[in-house]
Amino acid sequence: MLDPGHAGNTYNQSTVIADYYESNMTWTLAAKLKKALEKHGFEVGLTRGTKDEDPELTERGRRARGYDLFLSLHSNASSDPASRSPWLIHFSPDGKTDLDERSEAAARALGPVISQVMGTTAPFYYTKPTDFDRDGNGYVDDEWYGVLFGAKSVGVPGVILEHSFHTNAESTLWLMDEKNLDALAEAEAECLAKLFKTEDEEMTEAEKKAFSELSAKVDKLEKRVTAHHDQIGVKWAYVDENLPDWAAPTVKKLVQSGIIKGNGKNSFELSYLLMRILVMLDRAKIFD
């Protein structure tokens, strides 16, 4: 899922080249990167349907649900006009899932590629966690940046790609040349193709078959839950004494592992049917 940073035609004007606007560059780069990735066989979505559409930050991240990676495309700004390094902002360590490792792996794969193609100094890698329980799951393990918080909330590793600085004249002029953006898109797409191919090759044929069968089962269960959700309604919002005794151990386990997370109002929205399904999956040791 590609996220062209910022909406409209005139957002984040360069302080050194008046004709440059970050929103124009990110929209153009997203289109080029989408096309380049699709040539490698990726299914690619955009968080915005039009250049002027401006979804809320966390919603942009949540639109990555079901995808393997969320990339938010930007150029950076600094009070130092000499700054040129690409910045790659990835998930902070959480100790419960592998989302942070997958996020950092993507960042560290793409960083040198961006530096090389743009001819900049070495990439800089950065994380910024919150200092409070943003999603109400009982852990301080959330992301400060809204788009990354949204992606993490739907179980998708995310990275913010700051393609050098539009407060640097050399980098700004480089980003204004569409041929350069073509080269950047092709290089990033090739890097991601290698990254995901490597991940696939690490899985044995037996593991791939087991994963495919499990995914089919989960998809079927999700369809059943969706079909009955409105009829059954939401009955349990929190981990408290109101949870049924038969469901409480499973729900607490999944909350602690980060599989179940609250929505924007910190409610888990667990229906009776959904909890039954989760308990059955837990008894089958799916979550072990």
Short mmCIF file of the C-alpha atoms (twelve columns), coordinates in Angstrom:
data_MODEL
# 
_entry.id   MODEL 
# 
loop_
_atom_site.group_PDB 
_atom_site.id 
_atom_site.type_symbol 
_atom_site.label_atom_id 
_atom_site.label_alt_id 
_atom_site.label_comp_id 
_atom_site.label_asym_id 
_atom_site.label_seq_id 
_atom_site.Cartn_x 
_atom_site.Cartn_y 
_atom_site.Cartn_z 
_atom_site.pdbx_PDB_model_num 
ATOM 1   C CA . MET A 1   0.000   0.000   0.000   1 
ATOM 2   C CA . LEU A 2   1.524   3.294   -1.153  1 
ATOM 3   C CA . ASP A 3   0.700   6.494   0.689   1 
ATOM 4   C CA . PRO A 4   1.486   9.676   -1.283  1 
ATOM 5   C CA . GLY A 5   2.316   12.119  1.506   1 
ATOM 6   C CA . HIS A 6   0.085   15.214  1.698   1 
ATOM 7   C CA . ALA A 7   -2.849  16.230  -0.466  1 
ATOM 8   C CA . GLY A 8   -3.300  18.896  -3.111  1 
ATOM 9   C CA . ASN A 9   -0.948  20.775  -5.415  1 
ATOM 10  C CA . THR A 10  0.656   23.277  -3.070  1 
ATOM 11  C CA . TYR A 11  1.516   21.504  0.185   1 
ATOM 12  C CA . ASN A 12  5.024   21.968  1.648   1 
ATOM 13  C CA . GLN A 13  6.666   24.407  -0.711  1 
ATOM 14  C CA . SER A 14  10.449  24.232  -0.862  1 
ATOM 15  C CA . THR A 15  12.256  27.089  0.861   1 
ATOM 16  C CA . VAL A 16  15.007  27.024  -1.774  1 
ATOM 17  C CA . ILE A 17  13.206  26.231  -5.059  1 
ATOM 18  C CA . ALA A 18  9.825   27.970  -5.179  1 
ATOM 19  C CA . ASP A 19  8.358   25.686  -7.856  1 
ATOM 20  C CA . TYR A 20  8.735   22.556  -5.722  1 
ATOM 21  C CA . TYR A 21  5.851   21.255  -3.616  1 
ATOM 22  C CA . GLU A 22  6.168   18.016  -1.676  1 
ATOM 23  C CA . SER A 23  2.570   17.030  -2.452  1 
ATOM 24  C CA . ASN A 24  3.249   17.139  -6.201  1 
ATOM 25  C CA . MET A 25  6.391   15.031  -5.942  1 
ATOM 26  C CA . THR A 26  4.845   12.349  -3.744  1 
ATOM 27  C CA . TRP A 27  1.797   11.987  -5.970  1 
ATOM 28  C CA . THR A 28  3.982   11.629  -9.069  1 
ATOM 29  C CA . LEU A 29  6.392   9.212   -7.395  1 
ATOM 30  C CA . ALA A 30  3.538   7.071   -6.045  1 
ATOM 31  C CA . ALA A 31  2.115   6.622   -9.555  1 
ATOM 32  C CA . LYS A 32  5.520   5.687   -10.952 1 
ATOM 33  C CA . LEU A 33  6.331   3.318   -8.069  1 
ATOM 34  C CA . LYS A 34  2.928   1.650   -8.386  1 
ATOM 35  C CA . LYS A 35  3.535   0.961   -12.045 1 
ATOM 36  C CA . ALA A 36  7.076   -0.297  -11.394 1 
ATOM 37  C CA . LEU A 37  5.942   -2.617  -8.594  1 
ATOM 38  C CA . GLU A 38  3.118   -4.024  -10.703 1 
ATOM 39  C CA . LYS A 39  5.661   -5.030  -13.343 1 
ATOM 40  C CA . HIS A 40  7.234   -7.224  -10.642 1 
ATOM 41  C CA . GLY A 41  3.883   -8.854  -9.921  1 
ATOM 42  C CA . PHE A 42  2.879   -6.873  -6.829  1 
ATOM 43  C CA . GLU A 43  -0.713  -5.889  -6.107  1 
ATOM 44  C CA . VAL A 44  -0.492  -2.190  -5.264  1 
ATOM 45  C CA . GLY A 45  -3.025  0.168   -3.701  1 
ATOM 46  C CA . LEU A 46  -3.007  3.894   -2.973  1 
ATOM 47  C CA . THR A 47  -4.309  5.432   0.234   1 
ATOM 48  C CA . ARG A 48  -5.862  8.288   -1.734  1 
ATOM 49  C CA . GLY A 49  -8.076  7.916   -4.770  1 
ATOM 50  C CA . THR A 50  -7.419  11.458  -5.988  1 
ATOM 51  C CA . LYS A 51  -4.689  14.006  -5.466  1 
ATOM 52  C CA . ASP A 52  -6.977  16.227  -3.383  1 
ATOM 53  C CA . GLU A 53  -8.445  13.485  -1.176  1 
ATOM 54  C CA . ASP A 54  -7.095  13.982  2.336   1 
ATOM 55  C CA . PRO A 55  -7.885  11.078  4.701   1 
ATOM 56  C CA . GLU A 56  -6.998  11.404  8.377   1 
ATOM 57  C CA . LEU A 57  -3.470  10.191  9.170   1 
ATOM 58  C CA . THR A 58  -4.316  7.000   11.058  1 
ATOM 59  C CA . GLU A 59  -6.989  6.155   8.483   1 
ATOM 60  C CA . ARG A 60  -4.337  6.282   5.750   1 
ATOM 61  C CA . GLY A 61  -2.336  3.690   7.652   1 
ATOM 62  C CA . ARG A 62  -5.394  1.532   8.287   1 
ATOM 63  C CA . ARG A 63  -6.099  1.424   4.566   1 
ATOM 64  C CA . ALA A 64  -3.134  -0.955  4.334   1 
ATOM 65  C CA . ARG A 65  -5.230  -3.718  5.920   1 
ATOM 66  C CA . GLY A 66  -4.612  -6.964  4.040   1 
ATOM 67  C CA . TYR A 67  -1.414  -5.748  2.373   1 
ATOM 68  C CA . ASP A 68  2.131   -6.916  3.116   1 
ATOM 69  C CA . LEU A 69  3.745   -3.497  3.457   1 
ATOM 70  C CA . PHE A 70  2.779   0.163   3.917   1 
ATOM 71  C CA . LEU A 71  5.054   2.851   2.446   1 
ATOM 72  C CA . SER A 72  4.407   6.556   3.056   1 
ATOM 73  C CA . LEU A 73  6.272   8.689   0.486   1 
ATOM 74  C CA . HIS A 74  7.703   12.096  1.415   1 
ATOM 75  C CA . SER A 75  10.562  14.561  1.149   1 
ATOM 76  C CA . ASN A 76  11.992  16.058  4.318   1 
ATOM 77  C CA . ALA A 77  12.634  19.585  5.619   1 
ATOM 78  C CA . SER A 78  15.340  21.019  7.860   1 
ATOM 79  C CA . SER A 79  16.701  24.324  9.079   1 
ATOM 80  C CA . ASP A 80  20.075  23.108  7.797   1 
ATOM 81  C CA . PRO A 81  20.169  23.615  3.990   1 
ATOM 82  C CA . ALA A 82  23.044  21.133  3.718   1 
ATOM 83  C CA . SER A 83  20.966  18.185  4.957   1 
ATOM 84  C CA . ARG A 84  20.553  15.575  2.207   1 
ATOM 85  C CA . SER A 85  20.293  12.134  3.832   1 
ATOM 86  C CA . PRO A 86  17.183  10.072  3.127   1 
ATOM 87  C CA . TRP A 87  15.344  9.403   6.390   1 
ATOM 88  C CA . LEU A 88  13.587  6.075   6.847   1 
ATOM 89  C CA . ILE A 89  11.209  5.927   9.797   1 
ATOM 90  C CA . HIS A 90  10.205  2.417   10.824  1 
ATOM 91  C CA . PHE A 91  8.321   0.765   13.694  1 
ATOM 92  C CA . SER A 92  9.847   0.914   17.151  1 
ATOM 93  C CA . PRO A 93  10.632  -2.402  18.923  1 
ATOM 94  C CA . ASP A 94  7.571   -3.959  20.583  1 
ATOM 95  C CA . GLY A 95  8.768   -7.421  21.699  1 
ATOM 96  C CA . LYS A 96  5.443   -9.129  20.912  1 
ATOM 97  C CA . THR A 97  5.159   -9.406  17.121  1 
ATOM 98  C CA . ASP A 98  7.553   -9.424  14.189  1 
ATOM 99  C CA . LEU A 99  6.006   -6.283  12.691  1 
ATOM 100 C CA . ASP A 100 8.863   -4.141  13.974  1 
ATOM 101 C CA . GLU A 101 11.493  -6.473  12.498  1 
ATOM 102 C CA . ARG A 102 9.720   -6.563  9.125   1 
ATOM 103 C CA . SER A 103 9.321   -2.781  9.138   1 
ATOM 104 C CA . GLU A 104 13.000  -2.220  9.899   1 
ATOM 105 C CA . ALA A 105 14.070  -4.807  7.308   1 
ATOM 106 C CA . ALA A 106 12.178  -2.940  4.591   1 
ATOM 107 C CA . ALA A 107 13.634  0.391   5.725   1 
ATOM 108 C CA . ARG A 108 17.198  -0.880  5.754   1 
ATOM 109 C CA . ALA A 109 16.788  -2.502  2.355   1 
ATOM 110 C CA . LEU A 110 15.415  0.682   0.761   1 
ATOM 111 C CA . GLY A 111 17.717  3.184   2.476   1 
ATOM 112 C CA . PRO A 112 20.937  2.442   0.562   1 
ATOM 113 C CA . VAL A 113 19.001  2.240   -2.700  1 
ATOM 114 C CA . ILE A 114 17.556  5.734   -2.255  1 
ATOM 115 C CA . SER A 115 20.955  7.146   -1.279  1 
ATOM 116 C CA . GLN A 116 22.669  5.562   -4.267  1 
ATOM 117 C CA . VAL A 117 20.093  6.609   -6.860  1 
ATOM 118 C CA . MET A 118 19.819  10.168  -5.527  1 
ATOM 119 C CA . GLY A 119 23.558  10.511  -4.923  1 
ATOM 120 C CA . THR A 120 23.082  11.639  -1.327  1 
ATOM 121 C CA . THR A 121 24.861  10.990  1.928   1 
ATOM 122 C CA . ALA A 122 24.143  7.755   3.812   1 
ATOM 123 C CA . PRO A 123 20.553  7.058   4.928   1 
ATOM 124 C CA . PHE A 124 19.389  7.783   8.454   1 
ATOM 125 C CA . TYR A 125 17.075  5.320   10.235  1 
ATOM 126 C CA . TYR A 126 14.695  6.540   12.895  1 
ATOM 127 C CA . THR A 127 11.902  5.394   15.190  1 
ATOM 128 C CA . LYS A 128 9.561   7.406   17.383  1 
ATOM 129 C CA . PRO A 129 7.290   5.545   19.822  1 
ATOM 130 C CA . THR A 130 4.624   7.171   21.957  1 
ATOM 131 C CA . ASP A 131 5.114   7.596   25.700  1 
ATOM 132 C CA . PHE A 132 1.519   6.534   26.471  1 
ATOM 133 C CA . ASP A 133 -0.855  3.675   25.666  1 
ATOM 134 C CA . ARG A 134 -2.295  5.141   22.474  1 
ATOM 135 C CA . ASP A 135 -4.507  2.213   21.501  1 
ATOM 136 C CA . GLY A 136 -5.548  1.178   25.017  1 
ATOM 137 C CA . ASN A 137 -4.269  -2.406  24.820  1 
ATOM 138 C CA . GLY A 138 -2.429  -2.200  28.117  1 
ATOM 139 C CA . TYR A 139 1.035   -1.713  26.615  1 
ATOM 140 C CA . VAL A 140 3.067   1.345   25.672  1 
ATOM 141 C CA . ASP A 141 3.979   -0.078  22.266  1 
ATOM 142 C CA . ASP A 142 2.423   2.392   19.839  1 
ATOM 143 C CA . GLU A 143 3.843   4.581   17.079  1 
ATOM 144 C CA . TRP A 144 3.943   8.373   17.321  1 
ATOM 145 C CA . TYR A 145 3.435   8.974   13.594  1 
ATOM 146 C CA . GLY A 146 -0.242  8.622   12.720  1 
ATOM 147 C CA . VAL A 147 0.241   6.726   9.467   1 
ATOM 148 C CA . LEU A 148 2.534   4.179   11.127  1 
ATOM 149 C CA . PHE A 149 0.160   3.856   14.091  1 
ATOM 150 C CA . GLY A 150 -2.679  3.134   11.666  1 
ATOM 151 C CA . ALA A 151 -0.703  0.526   9.720   1 
ATOM 152 C CA . LYS A 152 0.442   -1.206  12.895  1 
ATOM 153 C CA . SER A 153 -3.132  -1.302  14.203  1 
ATOM 154 C CA . VAL A 154 -4.123  -3.483  11.226  1 
ATOM 155 C CA . GLY A 155 -1.050  -5.705  11.469  1 
ATOM 156 C CA . VAL A 156 0.928   -4.307  8.536   1 
ATOM 157 C CA . PRO A 157 4.605   -3.279  8.740   1 
ATOM 158 C CA . GLY A 158 5.087   0.312   7.661   1 
ATOM 159 C CA . VAL A 159 7.864   2.730   6.730   1 
ATOM 160 C CA . ILE A 160 7.924   6.467   6.111   1 
ATOM 161 C CA . LEU A 161 10.342  7.210   3.266   1 
ATOM 162 C CA . GLU A 162 11.742  10.747  3.378   1 
ATOM 163 C CA . HIS A 163 13.445  11.130  0.004   1 
ATOM 164 C CA . SER A 164 16.168  13.580  1.040   1 
ATOM 165 C CA . PHE A 165 15.337  17.208  1.884   1 
ATOM 166 C CA . HIS A 166 13.401  19.787  -0.125  1 
ATOM 167 C CA . THR A 167 15.262  22.422  1.887   1 
ATOM 168 C CA . ASN A 168 18.418  21.369  0.022   1 
ATOM 169 C CA . ALA A 169 18.691  22.920  -3.439  1 
ATOM 170 C CA . GLU A 170 20.507  19.992  -5.081  1 
ATOM 171 C CA . SER A 171 18.052  17.385  -3.816  1 
ATOM 172 C CA . THR A 172 15.046  19.567  -4.638  1 
ATOM 173 C CA . LEU A 173 16.134  20.060  -8.236  1 
ATOM 174 C CA . TRP A 174 16.778  16.316  -8.495  1 
ATOM 175 C CA . LEU A 175 13.267  15.486  -7.267  1 
ATOM 176 C CA . MET A 176 11.724  17.918  -9.762  1 
ATOM 177 C CA . ASP A 177 13.066  15.909  -12.722 1 
ATOM 178 C CA . GLU A 178 10.575  13.198  -13.705 1 
ATOM 179 C CA . LYS A 179 13.304  11.077  -15.268 1 
ATOM 180 C CA . ASN A 180 14.963  10.942  -11.866 1 
ATOM 181 C CA . LEU A 181 11.681  9.875   -10.282 1 
ATOM 182 C CA . ASP A 182 11.397  7.141   -12.918 1 
ATOM 183 C CA . ALA A 183 14.829  5.846   -11.915 1 
ATOM 184 C CA . LEU A 184 13.956  6.087   -8.224  1 
ATOM 185 C CA . ALA A 185 10.711  4.170   -8.683  1 
ATOM 186 C CA . GLU A 186 12.382  1.412   -10.697 1 
ATOM 187 C CA . ALA A 187 15.151  1.024   -8.120  1 
ATOM 188 C CA . GLU A 188 12.782  0.913   -5.156  1 
ATOM 189 C CA . ALA A 189 10.539  -1.604  -6.914  1 
ATOM 190 C CA . GLU A 190 13.489  -3.855  -7.745  1 
ATOM 191 C CA . CYS A 191 14.679  -3.638  -4.131  1 
ATOM 192 C CA . LEU A 192 11.262  -4.672  -2.802  1 
ATOM 193 C CA . ALA A 193 11.004  -7.497  -5.333  1 
ATOM 194 C CA . LYS A 194 14.305  -8.898  -4.063  1 
ATOM 195 C CA . LEU A 195 13.246  -8.435  -0.442  1 
ATOM 196 C CA . PHE A 196 9.961   -10.287 -0.840  1 
ATOM 197 C CA . LYS A 197 11.486  -12.983 -3.042  1 
ATOM 198 C CA . THR A 198 14.054  -13.662 -0.313  1 
ATOM 199 C CA . GLU A 199 11.297  -13.907 2.274   1 
ATOM 200 C CA . ASP A 200 9.371   -16.361 0.112   1 
ATOM 201 C CA . GLU A 201 12.427  -18.542 -0.490  1 
ATOM 202 C CA . GLU A 202 13.002  -18.881 3.226   1 
ATOM 203 C CA . MET A 203 9.703   -20.782 3.522   1 
ATOM 204 C CA . THR A 204 9.719   -24.484 2.668   1 
ATOM 205 C CA . GLU A 205 7.112   -25.968 0.338   1 
ATOM 206 C CA . ALA A 206 5.423   -27.676 3.293   1 
ATOM 207 C CA . GLU A 207 5.317   -24.368 5.165   1 
ATOM 208 C CA . LYS A 208 3.868   -22.583 2.142   1 
ATOM 209 C CA . LYS A 209 1.134   -25.228 1.848   1 
ATOM 210 C CA . ALA A 210 0.310   -25.034 5.567   1 
ATOM 211 C CA . PHE A 211 0.239   -21.242 5.434   1 
ATOM 212 C CA . SER A 212 -2.027  -21.271 2.381   1 
ATOM 213 C CA . GLU A 213 -4.460  -23.682 4.062   1 
ATOM 214 C CA . LEU A 214 -4.505  -21.589 7.236   1 
ATOM 215 C CA . SER A 215 -5.083  -18.380 5.255   1 
ATOM 216 C CA . ALA A 216 -8.052  -19.990 3.492   1 
ATOM 217 C CA . LYS A 217 -9.549  -21.012 6.834   1 
ATOM 218 C CA . VAL A 218 -9.076  -17.553 8.291   1 
ATOM 219 C CA . ASP A 219 -10.627 -15.930 5.199   1 
ATOM 220 C CA . LYS A 220 -13.653 -18.213 5.513   1 
ATOM 221 C CA . LEU A 221 -14.050 -17.411 9.200   1 
ATOM 222 C CA . GLU A 222 -13.704 -13.682 8.553   1 
ATOM 223 C CA . LYS A 223 -16.513 -13.858 5.983   1 
ATOM 224 C CA . ARG A 224 -18.749 -15.631 8.508   1 
ATOM 225 C CA . VAL A 225 -17.981 -13.023 11.137  1 
ATOM 226 C CA . THR A 226 -18.680 -10.171 8.722   1 
ATOM 227 C CA . ALA A 227 -21.942 -11.738 7.563   1 
ATOM 228 C CA . HIS A 228 -23.285 -12.107 11.113  1 
ATOM 229 C CA . HIS A 229 -21.742 -9.057  12.756  1 
ATOM 230 C CA . ASP A 230 -24.697 -6.710  12.314  1 
ATOM 231 C CA . GLN A 231 -27.157 -9.340  13.501  1 
ATOM 232 C CA . ILE A 232 -25.199 -10.349 16.608  1 
ATOM 233 C CA . GLY A 233 -23.923 -6.887  17.531  1 
ATOM 234 C CA . VAL A 234 -20.974 -5.794  19.598  1 
ATOM 235 C CA . LYS A 235 -21.206 -6.951  23.183  1 
ATOM 236 C CA . TRP A 236 -17.718 -6.905  24.707  1 
ATOM 237 C CA . ALA A 237 -15.438 -3.874  24.479  1 
ATOM 238 C CA . TYR A 238 -12.823 -4.435  27.196  1 
ATOM 239 C CA . VAL A 239 -10.878 -7.078  29.078  1 
ATOM 240 C CA . ASP A 240 -12.790 -7.050  32.346  1 
ATOM 241 C CA . GLU A 241 -15.081 -9.148  34.531  1 
ATOM 242 C CA . ASN A 242 -17.833 -8.987  31.899  1 
ATOM 243 C CA . LEU A 243 -15.985 -11.355 29.576  1 
ATOM 244 C CA . PRO A 244 -17.447 -14.897 29.618  1 
ATOM 245 C CA . ASP A 245 -15.283 -17.325 31.602  1 
ATOM 246 C CA . TRP A 246 -14.829 -19.576 28.565  1 
ATOM 247 C CA . ALA A 247 -13.526 -16.685 26.414  1 
ATOM 248 C CA . ALA A 248 -11.502 -14.654 28.918  1 
ATOM 249 C CA . PRO A 249 -8.226  -16.653 28.757  1 
ATOM 250 C CA . THR A 250 -8.110  -16.532 24.962  1 
ATOM 251 C CA . VAL A 251 -9.017  -12.842 24.734  1 
ATOM 252 C CA . LYS A 252 -6.434  -11.867 27.359  1 
ATOM 253 C CA . LYS A 253 -3.801  -13.951 25.562  1 
ATOM 254 C CA . LEU A 254 -4.505  -12.305 22.200  1 
ATOM 255 C CA . VAL A 255 -4.564  -8.800  23.682  1 
ATOM 256 C CA . GLN A 256 -1.223  -9.387  25.402  1 
ATOM 257 C CA . SER A 257 0.308   -10.741 22.185  1 
ATOM 258 C CA . GLY A 258 -0.969  -7.776  20.181  1 
ATOM 259 C CA . ILE A 259 -3.287  -9.816  17.934  1 
ATOM 260 C CA . ILE A 260 -6.380  -8.098  19.362  1 
ATOM 261 C CA . LYS A 261 -6.189  -4.318  19.529  1 
ATOM 262 C CA . GLY A 262 -8.722  -1.613  20.287  1 
ATOM 263 C CA . ASN A 263 -10.256 0.670   17.701  1 
ATOM 264 C CA . GLY A 264 -10.027 4.456   17.779  1 
ATOM 265 C CA . LYS A 265 -12.235 4.497   20.876  1 
ATOM 266 C CA . ASN A 266 -10.159 1.791   22.575  1 
ATOM 267 C CA . SER A 267 -13.007 -0.721  22.208  1 
ATOM 268 C CA . PHE A 268 -12.287 -4.286  21.102  1 
ATOM 269 C CA . GLU A 269 -15.807 -4.735  19.646  1 
ATOM 270 C CA . LEU A 270 -15.849 -8.485  20.261  1 
ATOM 271 C CA . SER A 271 -19.061 -10.229 19.318  1 
ATOM 272 C CA . TYR A 272 -20.159 -13.561 20.775  1 
ATOM 273 C CA . LEU A 273 -19.550 -15.314 17.444  1 
ATOM 274 C CA . LEU A 274 -16.107 -13.794 16.998  1 
ATOM 275 C CA . MET A 275 -15.046 -14.880 20.487  1 
ATOM 276 C CA . ARG A 276 -16.251 -18.430 19.792  1 
ATOM 277 C CA . ILE A 277 -14.141 -18.511 16.637  1 
ATOM 278 C CA . LEU A 278 -11.089 -17.153 18.450  1 
ATOM 279 C CA . VAL A 279 -11.451 -19.728 21.217  1 
ATOM 280 C CA . MET A 280 -11.730 -22.558 18.699  1 
ATOM 281 C CA . LEU A 281 -8.626  -21.323 16.875  1 
ATOM 282 C CA . ASP A 282 -6.807  -21.022 20.172  1 
ATOM 283 C CA . ARG A 283 -7.731  -24.591 21.122  1 
ATOM 284 C CA . ALA A 284 -6.340  -25.662 17.743  1 
ATOM 285 C CA . LYS A 285 -3.075  -23.951 18.784  1 
ATOM 286 C CA . ILE A 286 -3.238  -21.559 15.836  1 
ATOM 287 C CA . PHE A 287 -1.922  -18.712 17.987  1 
ATOM 288 C CA . ASP A 288 0.878   -20.668 19.662  1 
# 
